[in-house]
Amino acid sequence: MTPYYERDGVTILLGDCRDILPTLARESVDLVLTDPPYGVNTRTANRRRGLLAAGKNYRYRRVFGDTEPFDPAPLLAFPRLVLFGANHYAERLPASASWLIWDKAAGLRSERALGFNDNADAELIWTNLGGPVRILRHQWNGIHQATERQDPRVHPTQKPVALMRWLVDRYARPGGLVLDPYMGSGSTLIAAQHMGRPALGVEIEERYCEIAARRLSQMPMLLEATP
C-alpha cells in the first residue's frame, strides 16, 4: 500500500484498519496506542456552547463506525496495548488491573466552574502492561484546556498531544514502533515523533489523514503549546 504520508519515521495509511492490521507483522509493532470508536454515536454535527462562546463554530464529521459496538479482537493480536474508552467494551477484553484514569476536569473543582458538560469528566484507559491504577490529570474540558488553547479542535474526540506524549514515554520502548489504527487527528503520531519513536497511523477518513499530515508538518508550533 502506498503511504498517504511518510516522513521522519512517521507513516500514515489511508484505509480501513480491519483490512490493514492482518497485513502487519505483530513482532514489528512495539505498542498499539489508540482511541477507537466504541459505539457511543458521538454527536459531531452540533454547535457546542463552549465553542460559540469562544467565537468558533465548528462542525465535525461523525466518527466512522461509532454507531455500532466495538470489537477489539483485531487489536488483541498485538501483545502490548493501551486502549481508550475501554469501559465501553470491557467485556470483550482480558481482565486487567492496570487501568489508567484520565481526569479531564483537573483543576475545575466546582459544578459552577465545570459549567454545562454532557460529556464524561474522565476517560478510562485499559492496558495489559502491568502496574497499578494511575490517574493522569490534564484539563481538557470544553473551553478549559491545559494545553493547545490557541489551536482549534479538528476532531470530535481529539486527544491532547501532552497526554499522548506521557503515554508514549511511559509505555513505548526506545526505537519501538507505535501503532494507532484509529488515528483521527494524529495526536499519537505527533507525540511519538517528538519522543523519538517511529509511528504508523491508519485512518479511514481521508479528511483526517490530511489534517494529521498538516499537524505533523506544524509539530514545532504544536509542541510549543504543549508544555
Residue frames relative to the residue before (quaternion, step in Angstrom):
aa qw qx qy qz dx dy dz
M 1.0000 0.0000 0.0000 0.0000 0.00 0.00 0.00
T 0.4118 -0.7040 0.5250 0.2434 3.56 -0.95 0.90
P 0.4356 -0.7084 0.4801 0.2792 3.62 -0.70 0.98
Y 0.4697 -0.6351 0.5335 0.3024 3.54 -1.16 0.65
Y 0.7763 -0.0012 0.0463 0.6286 3.55 1.13 -0.79
E 0.1076 0.7825 -0.6077 0.0825 3.56 -1.01 0.81
R 0.3290 0.7295 -0.5335 0.2739 3.55 -0.51 1.22
D 0.8701 0.0485 -0.0386 0.4889 3.56 -1.12 0.81
G 0.7480 -0.4292 0.2212 0.4553 3.56 0.92 0.91
V 0.6538 0.4760 -0.3079 0.5013 3.59 1.30 0.06
T 0.0612 -0.7967 0.6012 -0.0099 3.55 -0.89 1.02
I 0.1277 -0.7564 0.6372 0.0749 3.56 -1.11 0.81
L 0.1156 -0.7690 0.6261 0.0574 3.54 -0.98 0.95
L 0.2886 -0.7352 0.5919 0.1608 3.55 -0.97 0.93
G 0.5300 0.6149 -0.4526 0.3689 3.57 -0.59 1.12
D 0.6179 -0.5242 0.4382 0.3891 3.51 -1.39 -0.04
C 0.4205 -0.7377 0.4598 0.2599 3.60 -0.54 1.13
R 0.5753 0.5912 -0.3897 0.4095 3.60 1.13 -0.47
D 0.6681 0.4489 -0.2895 0.5181 3.57 1.24 -0.44
I 0.7107 0.4859 -0.2567 0.4393 3.57 1.03 -0.81
L 0.6133 0.5974 -0.3624 0.3682 3.62 0.93 -0.83
P 0.6699 0.5014 -0.3386 0.4305 3.67 0.84 -0.76
T 0.6485 0.5237 -0.3229 0.4482 3.60 1.20 -0.37
L 0.6163 0.5567 -0.3429 0.4389 3.60 1.26 -0.23
A 0.4300 -0.6701 0.5372 0.2783 3.57 -1.04 0.76
R 0.4814 -0.7017 0.4426 0.2827 3.57 -0.67 1.11
E 0.6742 0.5197 -0.3004 0.4303 3.55 0.96 -0.85
S 0.6115 0.5641 -0.3519 0.4290 3.60 1.24 -0.30
V 0.6860 0.4603 -0.2640 0.4978 3.59 1.27 -0.37
D 0.2910 -0.7685 0.5466 0.1613 3.57 -0.71 1.06
L 0.8185 -0.0119 0.0747 0.5695 3.58 0.89 -0.95
V 0.1955 -0.7134 0.6590 0.1365 3.54 -1.07 0.84
L 0.0368 0.7787 -0.6193 0.0931 3.56 -0.65 1.21
T 0.2620 0.8010 -0.4820 0.2397 3.57 -0.25 1.22
D 0.2664 -0.7175 0.6246 0.1550 3.52 -1.37 0.45
P 0.0950 -0.8498 0.5162 0.0484 3.60 0.19 1.23
P 0.5537 -0.5376 0.4814 0.4155 3.59 -1.26 0.15
Y 0.0562 -0.8502 0.5234 -0.0052 3.59 -0.73 0.96
G 0.7148 -0.5446 0.2599 0.3534 3.52 0.93 0.96
V 0.5034 0.6410 -0.4498 0.3652 3.60 1.05 0.63
N 0.3669 -0.7769 0.4568 0.2305 3.58 1.35 0.16
T 0.0708 -0.8457 0.5289 0.0033 3.54 0.77 1.12
R 0.3559 -0.7329 0.5438 0.2011 3.54 -0.85 1.05
T 0.0056 -0.8623 0.5032 -0.0565 3.53 -0.15 1.28
A 0.6600 0.4972 -0.3303 0.4562 3.61 1.17 -0.07
N 0.5197 0.6695 -0.4047 0.3433 3.57 1.26 0.07
R 0.4319 -0.6288 0.5597 0.3237 3.53 -1.32 0.21
R 0.2110 -0.7988 0.5533 0.1064 3.54 -0.58 1.13
R 0.5546 -0.6726 0.3810 0.3081 3.53 -0.79 1.10
G 0.6346 0.5439 -0.3395 0.4315 3.58 0.98 -0.77
L 0.6583 0.5025 -0.3119 0.4656 3.55 1.01 -0.80
L 0.6444 0.5141 -0.3290 0.4606 3.57 0.99 -0.77
A 0.6279 0.5409 -0.3348 0.4484 3.54 1.05 -0.79
A 0.7010 0.4381 -0.2616 0.4982 3.56 1.12 -0.63
G 0.5499 -0.6399 0.3803 0.3789 3.56 1.29 0.15
K 0.6024 0.5427 -0.3557 0.4648 3.56 1.22 0.46
N 0.0646 -0.7844 0.6167 0.0155 3.56 -1.02 0.77
Y 0.0451 0.8233 -0.5587 0.0892 3.56 -0.11 1.31
R 0.1225 -0.7529 0.6402 0.0908 3.52 -1.15 0.67
Y 0.1966 -0.7996 0.5607 0.0871 3.55 -0.46 1.23
R 0.5117 -0.5681 0.5283 0.3692 3.51 -1.31 0.30
R 0.5310 -0.6007 0.4739 0.3642 3.58 -1.10 0.58
V 0.5379 -0.6245 0.4605 0.3298 3.53 -1.15 0.70
F 0.4429 -0.7115 0.4807 0.2580 3.57 -0.67 1.12
G 0.8310 0.2140 -0.1712 0.4842 3.58 -0.88 0.97
D 0.5289 0.6755 -0.3936 0.3301 3.59 1.27 -0.03
T 0.5856 0.5803 -0.3780 0.4213 3.59 1.23 0.12
E 0.7408 0.3547 -0.2115 0.5297 3.59 1.24 -0.05
P 0.6290 -0.5421 0.3802 0.4073 3.63 -1.12 0.50
F 0.4046 -0.7261 0.5110 0.2189 3.54 -1.07 0.80
D 0.1943 -0.7609 0.6113 0.0978 3.55 -1.01 0.90
P 0.2186 -0.8226 0.5110 0.1204 3.63 -0.37 1.17
A 0.3459 0.7905 -0.4687 0.1893 3.61 1.25 -0.08
P 0.6639 0.4962 -0.3462 0.4395 3.69 0.80 -0.78
L 0.6497 0.5152 -0.3222 0.4568 3.60 1.09 -0.65
L 0.6381 0.5620 -0.3249 0.4141 3.59 1.09 -0.72
A 0.5020 0.6264 -0.4321 0.4110 3.57 1.27 -0.02
F 0.6684 0.4528 -0.2886 0.5147 3.59 1.25 -0.39
P 0.5122 -0.7234 0.3718 0.2758 3.60 -0.85 0.91
R 0.7987 0.2611 -0.1200 0.5287 3.63 0.98 -0.72
L 0.0283 0.8498 -0.5113 0.1248 3.54 -0.44 1.29
V 0.0136 -0.7230 0.6900 0.0313 3.52 -1.29 0.69
L 0.0004 0.8446 -0.5287 0.0844 3.57 -0.34 1.31
F 0.3358 -0.7395 0.5552 0.1790 3.57 -0.75 1.11
G 0.8373 0.2646 -0.1734 0.4459 3.53 -1.32 0.44
A 0.3381 0.8062 -0.4492 0.1844 3.56 1.24 0.30
N 0.5088 0.6263 -0.4414 0.3925 3.61 1.18 -0.17
H 0.6323 0.5398 -0.3290 0.4479 3.60 1.21 -0.40
Y 0.7902 0.1765 -0.1165 0.5752 3.60 1.23 -0.28
A 0.2040 0.8343 -0.4905 0.1472 3.57 1.20 0.57
E 0.6265 0.5604 -0.3445 0.4180 3.58 1.06 -0.70
R 0.6850 0.4537 -0.2796 0.4967 3.60 1.26 -0.29
L 0.6377 0.5130 -0.3135 0.4815 3.59 1.32 0.11
P 0.5572 -0.5624 0.4680 0.3927 3.60 -1.18 0.39
A 0.5848 -0.5697 0.4391 0.3751 3.56 -1.15 0.56
S 0.0464 0.7858 -0.6143 0.0554 3.55 -1.07 0.82
A 0.3049 -0.7382 0.5712 0.1893 3.56 -1.09 0.72
S 0.6405 0.5802 -0.2864 0.4136 3.57 1.30 -0.18
W 0.1655 0.7996 -0.5521 0.1686 3.55 0.73 1.08
L 0.2441 -0.7203 0.6267 0.1697 3.52 -1.32 0.45
I 0.1920 -0.7600 0.6110 0.1107 3.57 -1.13 0.70
W 0.1581 -0.7701 0.6116 0.0888 3.57 -0.67 1.09
D 0.2071 -0.7754 0.5914 0.0786 3.55 -0.52 1.28
K 0.1789 -0.8297 0.5241 0.0699 3.58 -0.18 1.29
A 0.6959 0.4562 -0.2624 0.4886 3.58 1.23 -0.42
A 0.2376 0.8079 -0.5108 0.1727 3.58 1.22 0.36
G 0.7978 0.2658 -0.2207 0.4942 3.55 -0.85 1.02
L 0.6485 0.4439 -0.3160 0.5316 3.58 1.26 -0.23
R 0.1193 -0.8859 0.4474 0.0268 3.54 0.14 1.31
S 0.7801 0.3001 -0.1724 0.5212 3.61 1.07 -0.45
E 0.6382 -0.5202 0.4016 0.4010 3.53 -1.27 0.40
R 0.6243 0.5409 -0.3372 0.4517 3.55 1.07 -0.75
A 0.6602 0.4988 -0.3087 0.4691 3.58 0.98 -0.83
L 0.6512 0.5239 -0.3161 0.4490 3.55 1.03 -0.78
G 0.2155 -0.7865 0.5449 0.1953 3.57 0.98 -0.84
F 0.7271 -0.3919 0.3040 0.4747 3.56 -1.26 -0.32
N 0.1559 0.7782 -0.5911 0.1438 3.54 -0.80 1.01
D 0.1109 -0.8161 0.5654 0.0443 3.57 -0.50 1.16
N 0.5732 0.5291 -0.4029 0.4788 3.57 1.25 0.37
A 0.6661 -0.5203 0.3519 0.4022 3.57 -1.25 0.32
D 0.4597 -0.6686 0.5142 0.2779 3.56 -1.17 0.65
A 0.7803 0.1302 -0.0751 0.6071 3.58 1.28 -0.31
E 0.2311 -0.7409 0.6068 0.1719 3.54 -1.30 0.32
L 0.3227 -0.7366 0.5673 0.1774 3.53 -1.12 0.78
I 0.1319 -0.7973 0.5890 0.0068 3.54 -0.90 1.05
W 0.2460 -0.7802 0.5632 0.1163 3.58 -0.71 1.11
T 0.0166 0.7660 -0.6425 -0.0141 3.54 -1.09 0.74
N 0.2609 -0.7274 0.6042 0.1945 3.53 -1.30 0.34
L 0.4777 0.7233 -0.3730 0.3310 3.56 1.28 0.49
G 0.5790 -0.6281 0.3651 0.3701 3.56 1.23 0.26
G 0.6116 0.5487 -0.4252 0.3796 3.52 -1.33 0.24
P 0.6023 -0.5850 0.4081 0.3585 3.58 -1.26 0.33
V 0.6616 -0.4475 0.4009 0.4487 3.54 -1.34 0.04
R 0.1043 -0.7915 0.6013 0.0329 3.57 -0.96 0.93
I 0.2419 -0.7369 0.6099 0.1625 3.57 -1.17 0.64
L 0.1458 -0.7759 0.6113 0.0547 3.56 -0.77 1.08
R 0.1260 -0.8205 0.5560 0.0411 3.58 -0.47 1.16
H 0.2509 0.7334 -0.5928 0.2186 3.54 -0.52 1.24
Q 0.3555 -0.7773 0.4794 0.1991 3.56 -0.35 1.23
W 0.1776 0.7511 -0.6045 0.1973 3.56 -0.78 1.13
N 0.3590 0.7546 -0.4320 0.3393 3.51 0.79 1.15
G 0.8038 -0.1649 0.0752 0.5666 3.56 -0.06 1.29
I 0.8104 -0.1817 0.1586 0.5339 3.57 -0.77 -1.03
H 0.5897 0.5563 -0.3659 0.4570 3.59 1.28 -0.13
Q 0.1525 0.7943 -0.5648 0.1637 3.58 -0.26 1.27
A 0.4206 -0.7033 0.5147 0.2521 3.55 -0.94 0.88
T 0.7950 0.1189 -0.0378 0.5936 3.58 1.13 -0.66
E 0.8097 0.2925 -0.2104 0.4631 3.56 -1.37 0.20
R 0.2141 0.8304 -0.4932 0.1461 3.58 1.12 0.64
Q 0.7118 0.4513 -0.2595 0.4715 3.58 1.09 -0.64
D 0.6541 0.5205 -0.3075 0.4547 3.58 1.26 -0.20
P 0.4331 -0.7034 0.4890 0.2802 3.61 -0.78 0.92
R 0.4909 -0.6096 0.5254 0.3338 3.55 -1.17 0.62
V 0.1705 -0.8167 0.5481 0.0595 3.56 -0.85 0.96
H 0.7481 0.2313 -0.1640 0.5999 3.59 1.32 0.06
P 0.5497 -0.6661 0.3840 0.3267 3.61 -0.87 0.85
T 0.7711 0.2618 -0.1738 0.5538 3.61 1.12 -0.51
Q 0.1776 0.8307 -0.5063 0.1485 3.57 1.15 0.64
K 0.2475 -0.7662 0.5810 0.1190 3.55 -1.04 0.88
P 0.5274 -0.6302 0.4565 0.3411 3.60 -1.07 0.65
V 0.5411 -0.6293 0.4512 0.3281 3.54 -0.99 0.86
A 0.6164 0.5681 -0.3517 0.4167 3.61 0.99 -0.78
L 0.6510 0.5042 -0.3136 0.4728 3.59 0.97 -0.81
M 0.6803 0.4851 -0.2937 0.4642 3.57 0.89 -0.92
R 0.6001 0.5457 -0.3601 0.4609 3.59 1.09 -0.61
W 0.6329 0.5274 -0.3374 0.4555 3.60 0.95 -0.82
L 0.6767 0.4959 -0.2898 0.4606 3.57 0.92 -0.91
V 0.6497 0.5031 -0.3186 0.4726 3.58 0.95 -0.84
D 0.6644 0.5180 -0.3061 0.4434 3.56 0.88 -0.94
R 0.7126 0.4649 -0.2557 0.4590 3.58 0.97 -0.88
Y 0.8361 0.2881 -0.0988 0.4563 3.58 0.83 -0.95
A 0.6704 0.4620 -0.3210 0.4838 3.63 1.09 -0.43
R 0.3708 -0.7499 0.5039 0.2151 3.56 -0.69 1.06
P 0.6464 -0.5403 0.3576 0.4030 3.62 -1.08 0.65
G 0.8299 0.1822 -0.1685 0.4996 3.53 -0.85 1.05
G 0.5626 0.6323 -0.3781 0.3751 3.59 1.26 -0.20
L 0.4931 -0.6708 0.4756 0.2840 3.55 -1.08 0.77
V 0.2184 -0.7500 0.6147 0.1089 3.55 -0.94 1.00
L 0.1271 -0.8057 0.5778 0.0289 3.57 -0.75 1.09
D 0.0175 -0.7635 0.6456 0.0017 3.56 -0.93 0.99
P 0.1724 -0.8413 0.5046 0.0890 3.60 -0.07 1.25
Y 0.7115 0.2855 -0.2297 0.5996 3.61 1.30 -0.10
M 0.0937 -0.9061 0.4103 0.0442 3.49 0.79 1.21
G 0.1520 -0.8124 0.5467 0.1340 3.60 0.99 -0.76
S 0.8432 -0.1759 0.1421 0.4877 3.57 -0.85 -1.01
G 0.5897 -0.6548 0.3348 0.3337 3.60 1.24 0.11
S 0.3200 0.7771 -0.4997 0.2099 3.63 1.18 0.25
T 0.6221 0.5419 -0.3465 0.4464 3.61 1.02 -0.74
L 0.6766 0.4995 -0.2972 0.4520 3.58 0.91 -0.90
I 0.6231 0.5293 -0.3358 0.4678 3.58 1.02 -0.79
A 0.6640 0.5055 -0.2995 0.4625 3.56 0.93 -0.93
A 0.6625 0.5104 -0.3085 0.4533 3.58 0.90 -0.91
Q 0.6562 0.5060 -0.3226 0.4576 3.58 0.88 -0.88
H 0.6667 0.5026 -0.3118 0.4536 3.58 0.91 -0.85
M 0.7155 0.4290 -0.2499 0.4915 3.60 1.07 -0.71
G 0.5619 -0.6589 0.3610 0.3462 3.58 1.27 0.26
R 0.5350 0.5933 -0.4267 0.4239 3.58 1.17 0.57
P 0.4558 -0.6335 0.5351 0.3232 3.59 -1.05 0.65
A 0.0941 -0.8161 0.5702 0.0091 3.57 -1.07 0.68
L 0.1280 -0.7571 0.6376 0.0623 3.51 -1.25 0.67
G 0.0574 -0.7951 0.6037 0.0121 3.56 -0.81 1.04
V 0.1392 -0.7643 0.6254 0.0740 3.54 -1.11 0.78
E 0.0557 0.8016 -0.5894 0.0830 3.57 -0.86 0.96
I 0.3910 -0.7566 0.4844 0.1999 3.55 -0.85 1.01
E 0.6934 0.4345 -0.2584 0.5135 3.60 1.22 -0.51
E 0.4133 -0.7326 0.4803 0.2486 3.58 -0.56 1.12
R 0.5764 0.5965 -0.3793 0.4099 3.58 1.06 -0.67
Y 0.7120 0.4392 -0.2685 0.4775 3.60 0.91 -0.84
C 0.5521 0.5585 -0.3978 0.4743 3.60 1.18 -0.39
E 0.6465 0.5198 -0.3064 0.4669 3.55 0.98 -0.88
I 0.6649 0.5025 -0.2987 0.4650 3.57 0.93 -0.94
A 0.6660 0.5040 -0.3097 0.4546 3.60 0.88 -0.91
A 0.6426 0.5167 -0.3244 0.4635 3.58 0.96 -0.82
R 0.6530 0.5032 -0.3131 0.4716 3.58 0.99 -0.78
R 0.6546 0.5037 -0.3177 0.4658 3.59 0.95 -0.83
L 0.6309 0.5254 -0.3390 0.4594 3.61 0.98 -0.73
S 0.6604 0.4973 -0.3107 0.4692 3.59 1.02 -0.75
Q 0.7095 0.4047 -0.2395 0.5249 3.58 1.26 -0.45
M 0.2492 0.8408 -0.4662 0.1164 3.59 1.26 0.21
P 0.6340 0.5263 -0.3817 0.4187 3.70 0.80 -0.71
M 0.6637 0.4995 -0.3105 0.4622 3.60 0.97 -0.81
L 0.6396 0.5249 -0.3257 0.4576 3.58 1.03 -0.77
L 0.6851 0.4869 -0.2930 0.4557 3.56 0.95 -0.84
E 0.5749 0.5682 -0.3815 0.4484 3.59 1.15 -0.51
A 0.7108 0.4267 -0.2435 0.5033 3.59 1.15 -0.66
T 0.6980 0.4306 -0.2478 0.5157 3.58 1.29 0.07
P 0.0779 -0.8372 0.5401 0.0351 3.59 0.34 1.19
